[in-house]
Amino acid sequence: MSTSALMSLLVTHPLEFFTLLRFRLFYSPKRDITAPSEHAHTGWDRKTMRRCWEFLDMKSKTIGGVIKQLEGDIARIMCIYWVVLRALDIIEDDMTIPEEKKQYLLRSFHELILVPGWKFTECNPNEKLRCMLVEFDVVNEELLRLDAPYREIIVDIAHKMGTGMADNSQRAAVTGQVYIETIADFDLYSYYVAGLVGEGMNRILAQSGKEAPWLPEQHALTNSMCVLFEYIDVIRDYREDIDDQRFLWPREIWGREIYGKTVGRPAFSKMEEMCEPSNRHQALWALSGMIVEALRRIIDTLDYLHLLQGENVFKFFALPHTINFVRMCVCYMNIEVFQKETNIRKAEIASLFMRSMNPKDVTGIYREYAGKLRKSAVPEDPNYVDLVVECLKIELWCEHYYPSQSRVQLPTPKGSIPLVFESGSRTRLSELAGKGKRDVAFEARAREIVASGKARRRFPWRKI
């Protein structure tokens, strides 16, 4: 943000100004990847690697910022990993590439990226990030510099992702179906475009010794966390995707008859109908349904974060997911989702960054925003009960592991798990054995709270 913009903010939003000022003064990134002392790790002295860092920031400055803070060579490896997979994603999203050519590119991408000097110049000229493919030869040069174990991980993930993307594209071309039909279909698609990204990161971190060797084995938690990321992305990118003729919300959600019945209309037959002002309420119910599906994956995300042992690695995962969770909460009952991409203000992002330093503080953010979302739930919403239950489950998880200081201890019903995690420490692998029973208990407790009529209270579980 420029100096003039900051001065304007001081006049219009003084509290936000001081938040950003505090962030700049006390929370600026500690690692300078351009410093000569870091060149051996970051590759900044090479023109090709500098361009890769620029590509990374084009995708997301938030992601780029946390990757740069990873220790040693891992930052550079993760940068190349993200840029390679983003280039693959651009090919999959490009609706101007003929299907036959797209099939070849997607299925052969893992081989093409190893060909010295390979690049692709035939992508959509309106694609904002097409430069990643047009100049892919610089990425290729840096990829070939990596140690063999890391390069093999990146190539393997690119192979699996490309195959999954090609299968999905081919299915749409053969059947003529432009919509994803079921939630299961969307989850499978999300596994290929997002879940595999998480698996690759786990393998890179374990290979480097930055995380435990058993982390890559946590497939279910990793996939659930990354599928959540994809849900939030397609919610926020609704308008852009519609304009580009990409229909990624599952019909099983937006085509539900109950959403139409509440306003005396038939179910949506086309996903584009949600853009129409006359369908405002019905569209908001569909949006709410998407948010409920996303919320069902929050606890898995929190469980995953609590398995991480390195401070920098924890921040690397926690910050983007915390910001994305808050962005999703802002989308609830927000009609602007159907007109443009919604976001939160820079000062709020800075505040979240400053608060996402450790597991306890991150848990506090999830508790806070889940509570806000629960209390803002609209009783007329057909998803009202499910949404409130999912919010309560998140709050109960937070209270279970990091109890609020003012909480009144109450007897635990016979046969259920304690509400408070006695040790107060981060969960570890051995504790996941009881995850199924614990999650069932959270579900039962949440529905009991809703049935009691106390779901809109600040701490509704105290007297349950």
SEMI-854782 format. One record per residue (C-alpha): residue number from 0; residue in one letter; x, y, z. Coordinates in pm, whole numbers, padded with zeros to 5 digits, m for minus. Each point is the difference from the previous one (the first is absolute). Last residue first. Layout:
N
+-----+---------+--------+--------+--------+
: num : residuo :     c1 :     c2 :     c3 :
+-----+---------+--------+--------+--------+
: NUM :       a :      X :      Y :      Z :
...
+-----+---------+--------+--------+--------+
This chain:
464
+-----+---------+--------+--------+--------+
: num : residuo :     c1 :     c2 :     c3 :
+-----+---------+--------+--------+--------+
: 463 :       i : m02586 : m02819 :  02826 :
: 462 :       k :  00032 :  00310 :  00215 :
: 461 :       r :  00334 :  00119 : m00131 :
: 460 :       w : m00050 : m00116 : m00361 :
: 459 :       p : m00173 :  00317 : m00121 :
: 458 :       f :  00299 :  00228 :  00052 :
: 457 :       r : m00111 :  00320 : m00177 :
: 456 :       r : m00363 : m00103 : m00030 :
: 455 :       r : m00155 : m00066 : m00340 :
: 454 :       a : m00012 : m00378 :  00043 :
: 453 :       k : m00205 :  00011 :  00320 :
: 452 :       g : m00322 : m00146 : m00141 :
: 451 :       s :  00054 : m00332 :  00179 :
: 450 :       a : m00020 : m00187 : m00331 :
: 449 :       v :  00296 :  00200 : m00132 :
: 448 :       i :  00206 : m00085 :  00309 :
: 447 :       e : m00086 : m00369 : m00028 :
: 446 :       r :  00098 :  00011 : m00367 :
: 445 :       a :  00341 :  00136 :  00096 :
: 444 :       r :  00053 : m00260 :  00273 :
: 443 :       a : m00087 : m00286 : m00235 :
: 442 :       e :  00232 :  00128 : m00272 :
: 441 :       f :  00284 :  00061 :  00246 :
: 440 :       a : m00042 : m00353 :  00139 :
: 439 :       v :  00011 : m00146 : m00351 :
: 438 :       d :  00319 :  00195 : m00065 :
: 437 :       r :  00160 : m00138 :  00319 :
: 436 :       k : m00091 : m00358 : m00082 :
: 435 :       g :  00152 :  00029 : m00346 :
: 434 :       k :  00309 :  00187 :  00121 :
: 433 :       g :  00092 : m00257 :  00265 :
: 432 :       a :  00294 : m00145 : m00194 :
: 431 :       l :  00102 :  00356 : m00089 :
: 430 :       e :  00154 :  00031 :  00347 :
: 429 :       s :  00302 : m00210 : m00096 :
: 428 :       l :  00098 :  00241 : m00275 :
: 427 :       r :  00030 :  00301 :  00221 :
: 426 :       t : m00236 :  00259 :  00140 :
: 425 :       r :  00146 :  00326 :  00116 :
: 424 :       s :  00013 :  00049 :  00374 :
: 423 :       g : m00286 :  00089 :  00235 :
: 422 :       s :  00069 : m00314 :  00204 :
: 421 :       e : m00361 : m00055 :  00105 :
: 420 :       f : m00174 :  00053 : m00332 :
: 419 :       v : m00318 :  00170 :  00116 :
: 418 :       l : m00347 : m00119 : m00100 :
: 417 :       p :  00060 : m00342 :  00150 :
: 416 :       i : m00110 : m00290 : m00219 :
: 415 :       s : m00346 : m00150 :  00038 :
: 414 :       g : m00106 : m00319 :  00182 :
: 413 :       k : m00143 :  00169 :  00307 :
: 412 :       p : m00072 :  00369 : m00054 :
: 411 :       t :  00297 :  00219 :  00096 :
: 410 :       p : m00043 :  00203 :  00316 :
: 409 :       l :  00042 :  00375 : m00054 :
: 408 :       q :  00301 :  00227 :  00011 :
: 407 :       v : m00093 :  00367 : m00050 :
: 406 :       r :  00202 :  00159 : m00281 :
: 405 :       s :  00152 :  00339 :  00071 :
: 404 :       q :  00346 : m00098 : m00117 :
: 403 :       s : m00125 : m00140 : m00331 :
: 402 :       p :  00093 : m00363 : m00049 :
: 401 :       y :  00270 : m00078 : m00257 :
: 400 :       y : m00033 : m00363 : m00112 :
: 399 :       h : m00367 : m00069 :  00070 :
: 398 :       e : m00104 :  00364 : m00026 :
: 397 :       c :  00137 :  00018 : m00353 :
: 396 :       w : m00168 : m00327 : m00096 :
: 395 :       l : m00324 :  00123 :  00155 :
: 394 :       e :  00022 :  00322 : m00200 :
: 393 :       i :  00051 : m00196 : m00322 :
: 392 :       k : m00288 : m00232 :  00084 :
: 391 :       l : m00217 :  00303 :  00080 :
: 390 :       c :  00065 :  00146 : m00343 :
: 389 :       e : m00092 : m00331 : m00166 :
: 388 :       v : m00322 : m00023 :  00203 :
: 387 :       v : m00094 :  00360 : m00085 :
: 386 :       l :  00045 : m00068 : m00372 :
: 385 :       d : m00194 : m00326 :  00012 :
: 384 :       v : m00288 :  00161 :  00186 :
: 383 :       y : m00021 :  00305 : m00228 :
: 382 :       n :  00040 : m00179 : m00334 :
: 381 :       p : m00359 :  00082 : m00108 :
: 380 :       d :  00084 :  00366 :  00085 :
: 379 :       e : m00301 :  00164 :  00164 :
: 378 :       p :  00181 : m00015 :  00337 :
: 377 :       v :  00280 :  00221 : m00141 :
: 376 :       a :  00342 : m00079 :  00148 :
: 375 :       s :  00180 :  00310 :  00130 :
: 374 :       k :  00051 : m00151 :  00346 :
: 373 :       r :  00158 : m00313 : m00146 :
: 372 :       l :  00226 :  00203 : m00232 :
: 371 :       k :  00123 :  00213 :  00288 :
: 370 :       g :  00063 : m00308 :  00213 :
: 369 :       a :  00192 : m00169 : m00281 :
: 368 :       y :  00196 :  00324 : m00033 :
: 367 :       e :  00108 :  00010 :  00364 :
: 366 :       r :  00067 : m00372 :  00045 :
: 365 :       y :  00206 : m00014 : m00318 :
: 364 :       i :  00200 :  00302 :  00110 :
: 363 :       g :  00055 : m00146 :  00348 :
: 362 :       t :  00126 : m00324 : m00154 :
: 361 :       v :  00257 :  00203 : m00191 :
: 360 :       d :  00108 :  00160 :  00326 :
: 359 :       k :  00042 : m00336 :  00173 :
: 358 :       p :  00179 : m00161 : m00294 :
: 357 :       n :  00269 :  00274 : m00028 :
: 356 :       m :  00079 :  00317 : m00197 :
: 355 :       s : m00329 :  00060 : m00178 :
: 354 :       r : m00094 :  00320 :  00188 :
: 353 :       m :  00235 :  00234 : m00187 :
: 352 :       f : m00108 : m00150 : m00334 :
: 351 :       l : m00368 :  00031 :  00093 :
: 350 :       s :  00051 :  00368 :  00081 :
: 349 :       a :  00182 :  00057 : m00329 :
: 348 :       i : m00284 : m00170 : m00189 :
: 347 :       e : m00247 :  00219 :  00189 :
: 346 :       a :  00200 :  00310 : m00092 :
: 345 :       k :  00005 : m00107 : m00364 :
: 344 :       r : m00379 : m00012 : m00015 :
: 343 :       i : m00183 : m00325 : m00063 :
: 342 :       n : m00087 : m00139 : m00340 :
: 341 :       t : m00290 : m00067 : m00231 :
: 340 :       e :  00044 : m00087 : m00367 :
: 339 :       k : m00270 :  00164 : m00208 :
: 338 :       q : m00371 : m00011 : m00085 :
: 337 :       f : m00129 : m00326 :  00146 :
: 336 :       v :  00212 :  00030 :  00315 :
: 335 :       e : m00141 :  00352 :  00039 :
: 334 :       i : m00322 : m00155 :  00133 :
: 333 :       n :  00167 : m00059 :  00336 :
: 332 :       m : m00216 : m00230 :  00215 :
: 331 :       y :  00320 : m00177 :  00111 :
: 330 :       c :  00299 :  00120 : m00207 :
: 329 :       v :  00169 :  00175 :  00295 :
: 328 :       c :  00028 : m00336 :  00178 :
: 327 :       m :  00182 : m00135 : m00306 :
: 326 :       r :  00255 :  00280 :  00013 :
: 325 :       v :  00056 : m00075 :  00369 :
: 324 :       f :  00070 : m00365 : m00083 :
: 323 :       n :  00231 :  00102 : m00284 :
: 322 :       i :  00204 :  00221 :  00234 :
: 321 :       t :  00034 : m00282 :  00253 :
: 320 :       h :  00090 : m00250 : m00271 :
: 319 :       p :  00265 :  00225 : m00152 :
: 318 :       l :  00154 :  00070 :  00346 :
: 317 :       a : m00008 : m00352 :  00141 :
: 316 :       f :  00194 : m00190 : m00265 :
: 315 :       f :  00318 :  00207 : m00022 :
: 314 :       k : m00038 :  00106 :  00364 :
: 313 :       f :  00018 : m00364 :  00108 :
: 312 :       v :  00297 : m00061 : m00228 :
: 311 :       n :  00181 :  00296 :  00154 :
: 310 :       e : m00063 : m00128 :  00353 :
: 309 :       g :  00088 : m00363 : m00074 :
: 308 :       q : m00208 : m00276 :  00164 :
: 307 :       l : m00313 : m00033 : m00210 :
: 306 :       l : m00262 : m00247 :  00124 :
: 305 :       h : m00219 :  00276 :  00142 :
: 304 :       l : m00039 :  00152 : m00346 :
: 303 :       y : m00142 : m00329 : m00126 :
: 302 :       d : m00259 : m00019 :  00277 :
: 301 :       l : m00101 :  00361 : m00072 :
: 300 :       t : m00048 : m00084 : m00368 :
: 299 :       d : m00200 : m00311 :  00086 :
: 298 :       i : m00219 :  00218 :  00223 :
: 297 :       i : m00056 :  00247 : m00285 :
: 296 :       r : m00116 : m00259 : m00254 :
: 295 :       r : m00373 :  00008 :  00077 :
: 294 :       l :  00016 :  00380 : m00026 :
: 293 :       a :  00055 : m00029 : m00376 :
: 292 :       e : m00318 : m00199 : m00049 :
: 291 :       v : m00190 :  00256 :  00208 :
: 290 :       i :  00147 :  00284 : m00208 :
: 289 :       m : m00121 : m00162 : m00322 :
: 288 :       g : m00352 : m00031 :  00143 :
: 287 :       s :  00007 :  00366 :  00105 :
: 286 :       l :  00083 :  00097 : m00357 :
: 285 :       a : m00298 : m00202 : m00118 :
: 284 :       w : m00221 :  00180 :  00255 :
: 283 :       l :  00142 :  00332 : m00121 :
: 282 :       a : m00090 : m00090 : m00359 :
: 281 :       q : m00362 : m00069 :  00099 :
: 280 :       h : m00015 :  00335 :  00174 :
: 279 :       r :  00138 :  00200 : m00294 :
: 278 :       n : m00177 : m00173 : m00288 :
: 277 :       s : m00153 :  00323 : m00135 :
: 276 :       p :  00349 :  00158 : m00003 :
: 275 :       e :  00123 : m00258 : m00255 :
: 274 :       c :  00348 : m00135 :  00071 :
: 273 :       m : m00138 : m00321 :  00153 :
: 272 :       e : m00144 : m00092 : m00338 :
: 271 :       e :  00352 : m00077 : m00129 :
: 270 :       m : m00005 : m00336 :  00180 :
: 269 :       k : m00275 : m00120 : m00229 :
: 268 :       s : m00308 : m00203 :  00088 :
: 267 :       f : m00061 :  00182 :  00327 :
: 266 :       a : m00278 : m00157 :  00203 :
: 265 :       p : m00353 :  00122 : m00062 :
: 264 :       r : m00126 :  00317 :  00167 :
: 263 :       g : m00228 :  00086 :  00293 :
: 262 :       v :  00271 :  00163 :  00213 :
: 261 :       t :  00052 : m00283 :  00250 :
: 260 :       k : m00083 : m00252 : m00273 :
: 259 :       g :  00301 :  00107 : m00209 :
: 258 :       y :  00257 : m00077 :  00266 :
: 257 :       i : m00178 : m00324 :  00090 :
: 256 :       e :  00033 : m00123 : m00357 :
: 255 :       r :  00376 : m00038 :  00025 :
: 254 :       g :  00183 :  00094 : m00322 :
: 253 :       w :  00275 :  00208 :  00162 :
: 252 :       i :  00114 : m00284 :  00228 :
: 251 :       e : m00028 : m00325 : m00200 :
: 250 :       r :  00087 :  00211 : m00305 :
: 249 :       p :  00360 :  00012 :  00125 :
: 248 :       w :  00164 :  00344 : m00024 :
: 247 :       l :  00273 : m00002 : m00264 :
: 246 :       f : m00161 :  00144 : m00311 :
: 245 :       r :  00275 :  00150 : m00216 :
: 244 :       q : m00137 :  00206 : m00289 :
: 243 :       d :  00261 :  00276 :  00038 :
: 242 :       d : m00263 :  00251 :  00119 :
: 241 :       i : m00137 : m00264 :  00237 :
: 240 :       d :  00348 : m00065 :  00141 :
: 239 :       e :  00062 :  00371 :  00061 :
: 238 :       r : m00337 :  00035 :  00169 :
: 237 :       y :  00039 : m00299 :  00232 :
: 236 :       d :  00361 :  00070 :  00097 :
: 235 :       r : m00075 :  00046 :  00371 :
: 234 :       i : m00201 : m00323 :  00026 :
: 233 :       v :  00241 : m00186 : m00229 :
: 232 :       d :  00295 :  00101 :  00219 :
: 231 :       i : m00176 : m00084 :  00326 :
: 230 :       y : m00088 : m00348 : m00119 :
: 229 :       e :  00355 : m00050 : m00133 :
: 228 :       f :  00155 :  00089 :  00336 :
: 227 :       l : m00236 : m00243 :  00172 :
: 226 :       v :  00114 : m00268 : m00246 :
: 225 :       c :  00355 :  00075 :  00118 :
: 224 :       m : m00083 : m00058 :  00368 :
: 223 :       s : m00202 : m00314 : m00076 :
: 222 :       n :  00283 : m00138 : m00213 :
: 221 :       t :  00261 :  00058 :  00269 :
: 220 :       l : m00217 : m00150 :  00273 :
: 219 :       a : m00079 : m00312 : m00205 :
: 218 :       h :  00354 : m00049 : m00135 :
: 217 :       q :  00186 :  00019 :  00331 :
: 216 :       e :  00274 : m00237 : m00121 :
: 215 :       p :  00211 :  00289 : m00131 :
: 214 :       l :  00038 :  00119 :  00364 :
: 213 :       w :  00156 : m00328 :  00117 :
: 212 :       p :  00357 :  00115 : m00064 :
: 211 :       a : m00048 :  00290 :  00245 :
: 210 :       e :  00059 :  00353 : m00129 :
: 209 :       k :  00297 :  00216 : m00097 :
: 208 :       g :  00203 : m00312 : m00087 :
: 207 :       s :  00030 :  00110 : m00362 :
: 206 :       q : m00170 : m00313 : m00132 :
: 205 :       a : m00281 :  00044 :  00253 :
: 204 :       l : m00058 :  00358 : m00115 :
: 203 :       i :  00007 : m00097 : m00368 :
: 202 :       r : m00234 : m00296 :  00057 :
: 201 :       n : m00249 :  00211 :  00195 :
: 200 :       m :  00009 :  00269 : m00270 :
: 199 :       g : m00070 : m00263 : m00266 :
: 198 :       e : m00298 : m00135 :  00189 :
: 197 :       g : m00138 :  00351 :  00040 :
: 196 :       v :  00017 :  00066 : m00374 :
: 195 :       l : m00162 : m00340 : m00059 :
: 194 :       g : m00305 :  00118 :  00194 :
: 193 :       a : m00034 :  00315 : m00211 :
: 192 :       v : m00059 : m00066 : m00372 :
: 191 :       y : m00030 : m00380 :  00011 :
: 190 :       y : m00173 : m00024 :  00336 :
: 189 :       s : m00228 :  00288 : m00094 :
: 188 :       y : m00130 : m00197 : m00300 :
: 187 :       l : m00074 : m00293 :  00230 :
: 186 :       d : m00172 :  00230 :  00251 :
: 185 :       f : m00202 :  00155 : m00282 :
: 184 :       d : m00114 : m00341 : m00123 :
: 183 :       a : m00093 : m00100 :  00357 :
: 182 :       i : m00200 :  00322 :  00036 :
: 181 :       t : m00195 : m00101 : m00308 :
: 180 :       e : m00068 :  00123 : m00352 :
: 179 :       i :  00295 :  00207 : m00116 :
: 178 :       y : m00147 :  00202 : m00285 :
: 177 :       v :  00094 :  00026 : m00368 :
: 176 :       q : m00122 : m00347 : m00087 :
: 175 :       g :  00052 : m00071 : m00371 :
: 174 :       t :  00076 : m00362 :  00080 :
: 173 :       v :  00320 : m00027 : m00203 :
: 172 :       a :  00135 :  00352 :  00056 :
: 171 :       a : m00091 :  00009 :  00372 :
: 170 :       r :  00157 : m00341 :  00057 :
: 169 :       q :  00310 :  00107 : m00190 :
: 168 :       s :  00047 :  00306 :  00220 :
: 167 :       n : m00034 : m00206 :  00318 :
: 166 :       d :  00237 : m00268 : m00125 :
: 165 :       a :  00251 :  00264 : m00111 :
: 164 :       m : m00007 :  00169 :  00342 :
: 163 :       g :  00057 : m00333 :  00174 :
: 162 :       t :  00288 : m00090 : m00231 :
: 161 :       g :  00159 :  00342 :  00038 :
: 160 :       m : m00024 : m00015 :  00377 :
: 159 :       k :  00155 : m00346 :  00021 :
: 158 :       h :  00287 :  00089 : m00234 :
: 157 :       a :  00059 :  00340 :  00163 :
: 156 :       i :  00016 : m00175 :  00340 :
: 155 :       d :  00259 : m00246 : m00131 :
: 154 :       v :  00207 :  00272 : m00171 :
: 153 :       i :  00010 :  00210 :  00319 :
: 152 :       i :  00096 : m00300 :  00216 :
: 151 :       e :  00268 : m00109 : m00248 :
: 150 :       r :  00151 :  00349 : m00001 :
: 149 :       y :  00020 : m00004 :  00377 :
: 148 :       p :  00177 : m00338 :  00012 :
: 147 :       a :  00232 :  00093 : m00295 :
: 146 :       d :  00146 :  00317 :  00152 :
: 145 :       l : m00131 :  00306 : m00178 :
: 144 :       r :  00188 :  00159 : m00291 :
: 143 :       l : m00235 : m00155 : m00260 :
: 142 :       l : m00290 :  00190 :  00154 :
: 141 :       e :  00195 :  00326 : m00023 :
: 140 :       e :  00056 : m00038 : m00374 :
: 139 :       n : m00360 : m00108 : m00057 :
: 138 :       v : m00127 :  00307 :  00181 :
: 137 :       v :  00205 :  00221 : m00234 :
: 136 :       d : m00127 : m00197 : m00302 :
: 135 :       f : m00355 :  00063 :  00122 :
: 134 :       e :  00008 :  00350 : m00144 :
: 133 :       v : m00317 : m00025 : m00208 :
: 132 :       l : m00147 : m00236 :  00258 :
: 131 :       m :  00048 :  00224 :  00304 :
: 130 :       c : m00066 :  00303 : m00221 :
: 129 :       r : m00357 : m00124 : m00041 :
: 128 :       l : m00078 :  00132 :  00347 :
: 127 :       k : m00260 :  00261 : m00093 :
: 126 :       e : m00164 : m00222 : m00262 :
: 125 :       n : m00132 :  00231 : m00272 :
: 124 :       p :  00238 : m00138 : m00264 :
: 123 :       n : m00145 : m00349 :  00067 :
: 122 :       c :  00278 : m00257 : m00024 :
: 121 :       e :  00198 : m00072 : m00316 :
: 120 :       t :  00349 :  00095 :  00124 :
: 119 :       f :  00105 : m00312 :  00187 :
: 118 :       k :  00356 : m00046 :  00125 :
: 117 :       w :  00269 : m00269 : m00015 :
: 116 :       g :  00363 :  00117 :  00022 :
: 115 :       p :  00138 : m00323 :  00142 :
: 114 :       v : m00264 : m00277 : m00002 :
: 113 :       l : m00076 : m00090 :  00361 :
: 112 :       i : m00321 :  00205 :  00010 :
: 111 :       l : m00121 : m00187 : m00309 :
: 110 :       e :  00004 : m00336 :  00177 :
: 109 :       h : m00225 :  00096 :  00292 :
: 108 :       f : m00218 :  00197 : m00242 :
: 107 :       s : m00068 : m00302 : m00221 :
: 106 :       r : m00355 : m00080 :  00115 :
: 105 :       l : m00101 :  00364 :  00035 :
: 104 :       l :  00163 :  00117 : m00322 :
: 103 :       y : m00129 : m00288 : m00210 :
: 102 :       q : m00354 :  00032 :  00129 :
: 101 :       k :  00011 :  00377 : m00053 :
: 100 :       k :  00103 : m00054 : m00363 :
:  99 :       e : m00294 : m00229 : m00065 :
:  98 :       e : m00239 :  00231 :  00186 :
:  97 :       p :  00096 :  00311 : m00196 :
:  96 :       i :  00153 :  00271 :  00226 :
:  95 :       t : m00232 :  00300 :  00036 :
:  94 :       m : m00160 : m00120 :  00326 :
:  93 :       d :  00321 :  00053 :  00196 :
:  92 :       d : m00064 : m00124 :  00356 :
:  91 :       e :  00193 : m00325 : m00044 :
:  90 :       i :  00295 :  00174 : m00165 :
:  89 :       i :  00011 :  00263 :  00275 :
:  88 :       d : m00008 : m00276 :  00265 :
:  87 :       l :  00309 : m00159 : m00151 :
:  86 :       a :  00182 :  00333 :  00025 :
:  85 :       r : m00115 :  00026 :  00361 :
:  84 :       l :  00142 : m00345 :  00067 :
:  83 :       v :  00344 :  00102 : m00128 :
:  82 :       v : m00011 :  00336 :  00183 :
:  81 :       w : m00095 : m00162 :  00331 :
:  80 :       y :  00277 : m00263 : m00016 :
:  79 :       i :  00259 :  00258 : m00108 :
:  78 :       c : m00085 :  00218 :  00300 :
:  77 :       m : m00012 : m00302 :  00232 :
:  76 :       i :  00354 : m00095 : m00101 :
:  75 :       r :  00124 :  00357 :  00046 :
:  74 :       a : m00156 :  00029 :  00347 :
:  73 :       i :  00127 : m00347 :  00094 :
:  72 :       d :  00361 :  00100 : m00071 :
:  71 :       g :  00050 :  00149 :  00347 :
:  70 :       e : m00295 :  00083 :  00222 :
:  69 :       l : m00349 :  00089 : m00111 :
:  68 :       q : m00064 :  00375 :  00015 :
:  67 :       k : m00017 :  00040 : m00378 :
:  66 :       i : m00286 : m00254 : m00013 :
:  65 :       v : m00204 :  00213 :  00242 :
:  64 :       g :  00025 :  00313 : m00214 :
:  63 :       g : m00062 : m00176 : m00328 :
:  62 :       i : m00320 : m00156 :  00133 :
:  61 :       t : m00124 :  00340 :  00114 :
:  60 :       k :  00130 :  00173 : m00312 :
:  59 :       s : m00203 : m00239 : m00210 :
:  58 :       k :  00044 : m00119 : m00358 :
:  57 :       m :  00203 :  00296 : m00124 :
:  56 :       d :  00226 : m00028 :  00307 :
:  55 :       l :  00107 : m00349 : m00108 :
:  54 :       f :  00073 :  00114 : m00356 :
:  53 :       e :  00232 :  00269 :  00138 :
:  52 :       w :  00185 : m00262 :  00206 :
:  51 :       c :  00037 : m00207 : m00318 :
:  50 :       r :  00140 :  00306 : m00180 :
:  49 :       r :  00265 :  00040 :  00270 :
:  48 :       m :  00081 : m00368 : m00048 :
:  47 :       t :  00071 :  00049 : m00372 :
:  46 :       k :  00210 :  00311 :  00056 :
:  45 :       r :  00227 : m00181 :  00245 :
:  44 :       d :  00135 :  00190 :  00304 :
:  43 :       w : m00334 : m00053 :  00172 :
:  42 :       g :  00066 : m00374 :  00021 :
:  41 :       t : m00181 : m00023 :  00333 :
:  40 :       h :  00239 : m00223 :  00194 :
:  39 :       a :  00344 :  00103 : m00130 :
:  38 :       h : m00129 :  00353 : m00050 :
:  37 :       e : m00093 :  00044 :  00367 :
:  36 :       s :  00318 :  00176 :  00116 :
:  35 :       p : m00024 :  00230 : m00301 :
:  34 :       a : m00340 :  00126 :  00127 :
:  33 :       t : m00280 : m00029 : m00258 :
:  32 :       i : m00191 : m00266 :  00196 :
:  31 :       d : m00035 :  00240 :  00292 :
:  30 :       r : m00126 : m00203 :  00295 :
:  29 :       k : m00161 :  00173 :  00295 :
:  28 :       p : m00324 :  00089 : m00176 :
:  27 :       s : m00145 :  00322 :  00148 :
:  26 :       y : m00182 : m00059 :  00328 :
:  25 :       f :  00111 :  00283 :  00226 :
:  24 :       l :  00008 :  00327 : m00194 :
:  23 :       r : m00197 : m00097 : m00310 :
:  22 :       f : m00268 : m00185 :  00196 :
:  21 :       r : m00030 :  00280 :  00252 :
:  20 :       l : m00048 :  00249 : m00284 :
:  19 :       l : m00262 : m00225 : m00162 :
:  18 :       t : m00197 : m00017 :  00325 :
:  17 :       f :  00049 :  00373 :  00056 :
:  16 :       f : m00150 :  00078 : m00340 :
:  15 :       e : m00287 : m00241 :  00055 :
:  14 :       l : m00094 :  00185 :  00317 :
:  13 :       p :  00020 :  00333 : m00185 :
:  12 :       h : m00241 : m00102 : m00280 :
:  11 :       t : m00080 :  00310 : m00213 :
:  10 :       v :  00267 :  00246 :  00110 :
:   9 :       l :  00283 : m00244 :  00072 :
:   8 :       l : m00103 : m00198 : m00308 :
:   7 :       s :  00069 :  00303 : m00219 :
:   6 :       m :  00346 :  00024 :  00155 :
:   5 :       l :  00057 : m00368 : m00067 :
:   4 :       a : m00106 :  00039 : m00363 :
:   3 :       s :  00239 :  00292 : m00040 :
:   2 :       t :  00284 : m00209 :  00146 :
:   1 :       s : m00069 : m00284 : m00245 :
:   0 :       m : m00142 : m00338 :  00103 :
+-----+---------+--------+--------+--------+
